[in-house]
């Protein structure tokens, strides 16, 4: 479980927001709503509200292109509405990220299903090809047997038996079942 601190040093805030401490000090001078507490030794103590305000300032200046005086004016005129809009944008970004992840997972699952299907089709095709080869070989053997059978005695020739045994050994034809 994450514990939140009541106060953060300027170095911690700079690290959280990925900005320089000097930039935060400069913004503090220019933006009226940014007013961290100062300790007896002069160190700044930022609250979570101060960090949220800094995030809003970063959004206005870096994302929307406001100047510091323009951002200050915007925050002084409609600070709550600006913060509400910023929070809405942040929630929408999280939702978008979630949906993009879901789409990615769906596409990965779909690709896995397609790959499995293609492997199944390939295996079926291979099995169907084997069955087709067996059928062709059996027909061929049957035709040869008709030609090479001694018609008067109805006895297959020795050559036919050898071919039949080889095909059965290679499992290209199934030996006939005896009733």
Secondary structure, DSSP 4 states (H G I P E B T S, - for coil): -PPPPS-B-HHHHHHHHTS-HHHHHHHHHH-TT---EE-TTS-EEB-HHHHHHHHHHHIIIIIS---HHHHHHHHHHHHHHHHHHHHHHHHHHHHHHHHHHHHHHHHHHHHHHHHHHHHHHHHHHHHHHHHHHHHHHHHHHHHHHHHHSBTTTTB--HHHHHHHHHHHHTTSSPPPPP-
